[in-house]
Amino acid sequence: YKKEKIISFPGIIAINEFKYHPLSIRPNDIIVPGVKYYYRKLAISQIKSTNIKMRTKIYEQTRPIISRIIRYTNSRILINLFNSYFNGIIEDSKIAYTCGSALGYPLRKFIEIPAKGTLLISNPFFGFENFGFIDGHNFISAHPNEILEKTTFYLSNLDKAQQIAINGQTMVFNNHSFYARMNQLLLITNSMINNSFLGSRWVNGAFELI
């Protein structure tokens, strides 16, 4: 194969995953969802000893158990219940921290969190700016050692946090939603039909054909 002809899509967000209730009415201050990679564990340890409201205990206790049951039973009911619970804890949080694992990979959470109207604070993955992420505009870049400082600031300045969250949600809708992907795939398909497809790339937040 020719590596330059690989189509790079960092996940896709369905329209019903976008949530629009304001940060001010969300009961939890912050959540660190997903597998507890090193940076995520470090972020949790920075916050646990404070008064910042972080929903972790039930989530941490139930996630490994439910994941193991799902793996062995492949129960569609359990999968749907777990996904609903997982989505709910992000939707009920003002801020969410994530990272791209030790590989710095553009995991789906990077677009999933902003889609839910939650302020994304994260350790940037490699090439994040090309996928549309701009520090201070539509997400907040932070090493786990900075998470307490950043979280405290934005909880005290919810108007700024809200605007950045809105910007992040708008970017995800324009670049990574179902509608955006269909338009991008249409461009690719037409170029393939015309035998003009030479590859595709993300540059400064825009998907383009080479």
C-alpha positions as CSV (number, residue, x, y, z in Angstrom):
1,Y,0.0,0.0,0.0
2,K,1.0,3.6,-0.3
3,K,1.1,5.3,3.1
4,E,0.3,8.7,1.6
5,K,-3.1,7.4,0.5
6,I,-4.3,6.4,4.0
7,I,-7.3,8.4,5.1
8,S,-6.9,9.7,8.6
9,F,-10.1,10.1,10.6
10,P,-9.9,10.5,14.5
11,G,-13.2,8.9,15.3
12,I,-16.7,10.3,14.5
13,I,-19.3,11.9,16.7
14,A,-23.0,11.2,16.1
15,I,-25.4,14.1,16.2
16,N,-27.2,12.9,19.3
17,E,-23.9,12.9,21.3
18,F,-23.8,16.7,21.2
19,K,-25.2,18.2,24.5
20,Y,-25.9,21.8,25.1
21,H,-26.7,22.4,28.8
22,P,-24.5,25.1,30.4
23,L,-21.6,24.3,32.7
24,S,-23.2,26.3,35.5
25,I,-25.9,23.6,36.1
26,R,-23.6,20.6,35.9
27,P,-23.2,19.0,39.3
28,N,-19.7,17.7,39.0
29,D,-16.6,19.9,38.7
30,I,-14.3,17.5,36.9
31,I,-14.1,13.9,35.6
32,V,-11.1,11.9,34.4
33,P,-12.9,9.2,32.3
34,G,-11.6,6.0,30.7
35,V,-8.6,3.7,31.3
36,K,-6.3,5.0,34.0
37,Y,-3.2,5.7,32.1
38,Y,-0.3,7.2,34.0
39,Y,-1.1,10.8,33.2
40,R,-4.8,10.3,34.1
41,K,-3.8,8.7,37.4
42,L,-1.5,11.6,38.1
43,A,-4.3,14.1,37.4
44,I,-6.7,12.3,39.7
45,S,-4.0,12.3,42.5
46,Q,-3.7,16.1,42.1
47,I,-7.4,16.7,42.6
48,K,-8.4,14.0,45.2
49,S,-7.1,15.9,48.2
50,T,-9.0,19.1,47.4
51,N,-12.5,20.3,47.7
52,I,-13.1,20.1,43.9
53,K,-16.0,17.8,43.2
54,M,-14.8,14.9,41.2
55,R,-17.0,11.9,40.4
56,T,-14.6,9.0,40.6
57,K,-15.4,6.4,43.3
58,I,-18.4,4.6,41.8
59,Y,-17.0,4.9,38.3
60,E,-13.6,3.5,39.3
61,Q,-15.2,0.6,41.2
62,T,-17.7,-0.4,38.6
63,R,-15.8,0.2,35.3
64,P,-13.4,-2.8,35.6
65,I,-16.1,-5.2,36.7
66,I,-18.6,-4.2,34.0
67,S,-15.9,-4.2,31.3
68,R,-14.9,-7.8,32.3
69,I,-18.5,-9.0,32.2
70,I,-19.0,-7.4,28.8
71,R,-15.9,-9.0,27.5
72,Y,-17.0,-12.5,28.5
73,T,-20.8,-12.1,27.7
74,N,-20.8,-9.6,24.9
75,S,-24.2,-8.5,26.3
76,R,-25.7,-5.7,24.2
77,I,-27.8,-4.6,27.2
78,L,-24.8,-4.2,29.4
79,I,-22.9,-2.4,26.6
80,N,-25.7,0.1,26.2
81,L,-26.0,0.6,29.9
82,F,-22.3,1.2,30.4
83,N,-22.1,3.6,27.4
84,S,-25.1,5.5,28.8
85,Y,-23.4,5.7,32.2
86,F,-20.1,6.7,30.7
87,N,-21.7,9.5,28.6
88,G,-23.7,10.7,31.6
89,I,-20.6,11.3,33.8
90,I,-19.1,13.5,31.1
91,E,-22.3,15.4,30.4
92,D,-22.7,16.1,34.2
93,S,-19.2,17.5,34.5
94,K,-18.0,21.0,33.9
95,I,-14.4,19.9,33.0
96,A,-12.9,16.6,31.8
97,Y,-9.2,15.7,31.6
98,T,-7.8,13.2,29.2
99,C,-4.6,12.1,27.5
100,G,-3.6,10.0,24.5
101,S,-2.0,7.2,26.5
102,A,1.7,6.7,26.5
103,L,1.6,6.8,22.7
104,G,0.1,10.3,22.5
105,Y,-2.6,8.9,20.2
106,P,-5.7,11.0,19.1
107,L,-8.2,8.9,21.1
108,R,-11.9,9.5,20.6
109,K,-12.3,11.2,24.0
110,F,-10.5,14.2,22.6
111,I,-13.5,14.9,20.4
112,E,-16.1,13.2,22.5
113,I,-15.6,15.5,25.5
114,P,-16.0,18.8,23.7
115,A,-19.0,17.4,21.8
116,K,-20.8,17.1,25.1
117,G,-20.2,20.8,25.9
118,T,-17.6,19.9,28.5
119,L,-14.4,21.9,28.8
120,L,-11.5,19.7,27.7
121,I,-8.3,20.0,29.6
122,S,-5.6,17.6,28.2
123,N,-2.1,16.7,27.5
124,P,-2.1,17.4,23.7
125,F,-1.6,14.4,21.4
126,F,0.8,14.5,18.5
127,G,-0.4,16.8,15.7
128,F,-3.4,18.1,17.8
129,E,-3.3,21.5,16.1
130,N,-3.8,20.0,12.7
131,F,-7.1,18.4,13.8
132,G,-8.4,21.7,14.9
133,F,-7.4,22.1,18.6
134,I,-6.1,25.5,19.7
135,D,-4.9,25.9,23.2
136,G,-6.9,28.6,25.1
137,H,-9.5,28.8,22.3
138,N,-11.3,25.5,22.1
139,F,-9.4,23.4,24.8
140,I,-6.9,23.9,27.6
141,S,-3.5,22.3,27.3
142,A,-2.1,21.1,30.7
143,H,0.3,18.6,32.1
144,P,-1.2,16.6,35.0
145,N,1.0,18.6,37.4
146,E,-0.9,21.7,36.2
147,I,-4.4,20.3,36.4
148,L,-5.2,21.7,39.9
149,E,-4.2,25.2,38.9
150,K,-6.1,25.1,35.6
151,T,-9.2,23.5,37.1
152,T,-9.3,26.0,40.0
153,F,-9.0,28.9,37.6
154,Y,-11.7,27.8,35.2
155,L,-14.1,26.8,37.9
156,S,-13.7,30.4,39.3
157,N,-14.1,31.8,35.8
158,L,-17.0,29.8,34.4
159,D,-17.8,32.4,31.7
160,K,-14.4,31.9,30.2
161,A,-14.7,28.1,30.6
162,Q,-18.1,28.2,28.9
163,Q,-16.9,30.1,25.9
164,I,-13.9,27.7,25.4
165,A,-16.3,24.8,25.7
166,I,-18.6,26.2,23.1
167,N,-15.7,26.8,20.8
168,G,-14.6,23.2,21.3
169,Q,-18.0,21.9,20.5
170,T,-18.3,24.0,17.4
171,M,-14.9,22.8,16.2
172,V,-15.9,19.2,16.7
173,F,-19.2,19.6,14.9
174,N,-17.6,21.3,12.0
175,N,-14.6,18.9,11.7
176,H,-15.5,15.6,13.3
177,S,-19.3,15.1,13.4
178,F,-21.2,12.6,11.3
179,Y,-22.2,15.4,8.9
180,A,-18.6,16.5,8.6
181,R,-17.3,13.0,7.9
182,M,-20.0,12.4,5.3
183,N,-18.9,15.5,3.4
184,Q,-15.2,14.5,3.8
185,L,-15.9,11.0,2.5
186,L,-17.9,12.4,-0.4
187,L,-14.8,14.5,-1.4
188,I,-12.6,11.4,-1.2
189,T,-15.1,9.2,-3.1
190,N,-15.5,11.7,-5.9
191,S,-11.7,12.1,-6.3
192,M,-11.4,8.3,-6.4
193,I,-14.0,8.0,-9.1
194,N,-12.1,10.7,-11.1
195,N,-8.8,8.8,-10.5
196,S,-7.4,12.0,-8.9
197,F,-7.1,10.8,-5.3
198,L,-3.5,11.3,-4.2
199,G,-4.1,11.3,-0.4
200,S,-5.6,13.4,2.3
201,R,-4.4,15.3,5.3
202,W,-5.3,17.5,8.2
203,V,-3.7,21.0,8.2
204,N,-4.5,23.6,10.8
205,G,-7.9,22.2,11.6
206,A,-8.9,21.6,8.0
207,F,-9.3,18.3,6.1
208,E,-8.0,18.6,2.6
209,L,-7.1,16.4,-0.4
210,I,-3.5,16.4,-1.6
